[in-house]
Amino acid sequence: MKLAEAVKLAGTRQDEDQPAQKIALACGFEALHLKTFLLARACQRFPAHNVSVDVGLYGSLAETLRGLTKQPPSAVAVVMEWSDIDPRLGFRATGHVAADGQDILLSVSGQIGRLARLIRTVADKTVVAVVPPHYPLPAQYLSGKDRLGSFEASLRFQLAGLINELSGHPNVRILDQSPMDQGDPAFSLRMLLRAGFPFTTNWASQLSERIIGLLFPQPWKKGIITDLDGTLWRGILGEVGDAGVGWSLETDAQGHGHYQQLLSLLAQQGVLIAIASKNEPANVEQALSRSDLILDRNQIFPIKASWQRKSLAVGDVLATWNILPDSVVFVDDNPMELNEVQSRFADITPMLYPTDDDDKLPAFLSELRHLFEDRKPRDEDLIRLQSIRANVAFVEKSSVSDDEDHEAFLLENAPQITANFGKQGSDGRAFELVNKTNQFNLNGARYQPGEWDGLMAEADTFLLSLAYEDKFGPLGTIAVMAGKNEDDGARILSWVMSCRAFSRRIEYQHLAIVFEKFKAEKIALNFVQTARNEPITAFLGTLLEAETKSCISLKKQVFEDACPNLYHKIGYT
């Protein structure tokens, strides 16, 4: 982005009635172009918001952070310089330094501890992106050419400790510096000395893009559908048999082994893995049963092996998973197959496996990895595949019965719902579900951590999370409702339910619990129709027997008249 374009975007008049998106830029230098680029990038990311970027105190990163601990905005960008951990490490200050630099190292240790505590405190309330110092130290602190001296090594060791400590906080995102050594130069001593701004204009543009990407990442993908021949392994299964395909150094196919390893890791974190392959099903099963397969056979579901078009197989997988194409990556080594699938599912993310070019493999694997969230798996992640398998069995059983048999089927399932009105969920599952669910979603509202915490802190708000289990197995926490208790009833601000929970009447029970809990005669729902929330639109339509519109008011008697029999055993935590 050019500076003139950024100035134009940042200067666009915004509607004060739009929702606010406040970003704080915490740095010790004059923000200048970085603030302009950040504001422009944020306006691009949130065109329907009233976006602002506020800058803290010049020359005092710690004081800026201290102020943010009291009034955190939607998001914070912390851009550090060496001078933030000791002024003598910057180009704007000079002074006496001991020959071995030990006085600086002692000072740095204390300042790093203070900055770590402040950043963690801010991150307890909002999301924080941290950019560690990444331009050169003054020459007096360096050793000989191509040599890392003891002082610089000690300094970088302490900085690495800060980065390591902060990276463990769920709301802190550290900017990866490994790609930052390439491309345009970042540092401008001329700008720093004359204007107090340390970056080139081009670098400020790139840095702003990366910061916004850290603070407001695009929605994570949920599943990967992969080809087999030339992708999961080297070789054509139908020609060489299961013993002839390979994924190791010995078979000159180590890249395929790394691909399997990544898929296995993602599966352990709750990412869905499926296969769409033009092969004989029996041959595929035999190959997937090999004991040396890195991707465990049990981590894959479903497996669609046939000679039909790949788009048909992909469609079957999407139906089984019950998720939208834009949440899925399709990997194949054949560009024609990728095009054929994308012609039917325009929103799917196609990725070409570089089967004949190992030099392209690291970039391919990195790009694939970056499409999926990296975090500690939750209980729901660990049982996701199990619950999808169970849901297939549930749907098959429920679809073959008539109305009377279906009621008996639902009763015999022994459904159990555990309701939780706690607003301080320890694992963030409610927040995650609200922010990633598309189909059964009342209005598509998304929240930043600070916004969500602020909503939960209000005295009149409530959060109702439901966990579900039946004889087919547990689904975990699969429905979340956030609302307010009002004088004449309850108002639902956000309501989502996982697609894995469809057809179990959980949505009816969710409303029934709210009516009972608050002794409400009506529930107001802040409904907004989106391009993706047809399931909840249809559900509300069955209750109201009229076209759904915003701010629906559902009376208790109307709900009870429309509500089918509910067989859930309810427990509370």
C-alpha positions, 0 to 999 in steps of 0.5 A: 500500500502506498502512503497516499492511498493510506492517507486517503483511506485513513481520512475517509469520513466514518459514520459515528453510529457504526460499531466502534473498533478502537486500536491502541498503538503502544510504542516509544517512537513517533508513530507517524506513517505506521499509525496512518497505515494501521488505520488504513488497514483497519478500515479495509478490514472493518469497512462497517465500523468506526475505526480509530488508532490511538497512540500513547506517550512518546518515549515511554512504552511502559507508561503507555502500557500502564494506561492501557491496563486501566482502559483497554481498547478492542486491540493493542499493537506493541511495537518495541525498539531496543531503546524501550528496554534501555535508552542506551541501546537506541540511536537517539541517546548516548552516554557512558557504558561499561566496556563489557556492557554488564550495567546495561544487561542488568538494567535490561533484565529489570525492564524486560520483567516490567514490560512482560508484566504490563503486557500480560495485564493488558492481554488479560483484557484484550488481544495484543500483538507484539513486535519485538525489536528487529532493527540493528543495534548501534555499532558500539554493541557489536563484535567483529564482522559475521560474529555474534559477541557475548554482549549481543548474545546475552541481550538477545537471550533475555529478549528471547525469554520475554518472547517465550513468556508472552507467547504462552498467553492466549491473547498475545500474538508475537510477530514472527521475525523470520520473514522480516529479513527479506525484501525492503529494508526496515530501518531508516536512521535518517527518519529516526534522527530527524523525525523520531520514526525508525522505519522506511515507508515501505516497511511501515506499510508491510508491518501494518499489514502483519499487525492487523493480520495478527490482531484480526485474523481471517476465520480459521479453516476447519477441515482438509480434504486431500487426494491420495496419489501424488499427494498423501503418498508418492506413486499411483496406487492402482499401478504399483499396489499398496506396497509400492506407494511411499512417503519416506527417504527410502522411497524418495518421498520424504515430502509426502511424509512431512505432509502426513505429519502435518495432517496428523498434528492438525487432526490432533488439534481438532481439524477434520481430515477426509479423502477424495480420491479416484481409486478402488475403495478396497485398494485405498483401505489396504494402503491406509492400513499400512502400519508405517502410515504416519497419518493414523487411519482413525484420524480420517473420516470420511473416505470417498474413493471412487471413479466419480468426479472429485467435486461429487466426492467433495460434496459428500464430505461436506455433507457428512461434516455439515460445514460450508465450503469456505471452511475447507481446504482441498489439496490435490496435485492435479490442477485440473482436479482443483479447478473442477472442484472449485467450479462447483464450490467457489468458496473452497480453498484449493491448494496444489501439492508440489509433487515434483518440486521438493523446493516448493514444499516448505512454503506449501506446508507453511501456507497450509499450516497458517490456515488453521488455528494454533492453540492447545486443543479443548475437549470439544476438539478431541471428540469432534471426529468421534461426534461426527461419526456418531452424528452420521449414525444418528442421522441414518437412524432418524431418517428411516423412521416415521413421525411416531417412530421418530419420537420414540427414537429421540426418547430412546437416545437418552439425551442429556443436556448440561446447562451452565450459566457461568459467565467466566468460562475457563477454556474460552469455548463459548467465546470461540463458538460465538466467533466461528459459527456461521449457520445457526447464528442469530446475527453473525456478530463477532467479538474481540476478547476485550469486547466479550469480556466487557459484555460479560462484566455487565451486571444484567448480562447472562451467558447460557452454554449447553453441553450435550450427550446421548447414547451415540456419544458426547458432543461437548459444549455445542450451543451458546446464548448471550443476552440480557435480563430485562424488566419485561423478559430477556433479550438475546444478543448472540445465539449460536449452535454447532452444526453437529447438534442439529436435529436434536431439538436442542435449540428449543430446549435452549429457549425453554431454559431461558423462559424458565430461568428468568420467568420471562413472558417474552424473549426479544432476539436481535436477529439479523439475516446473513448470507449463511444463517439459513438454519436459524432463519428457518427455525425462527420461521417455524416458531413465528409463522411469519417472515423473520425480521430484526428484533424479533419478539417471541412470546412464551405462549407462542413458543409453547404452542410451537414447541415439540416434545422435548426428551432431554434430561437437564442438569446444571453446573 
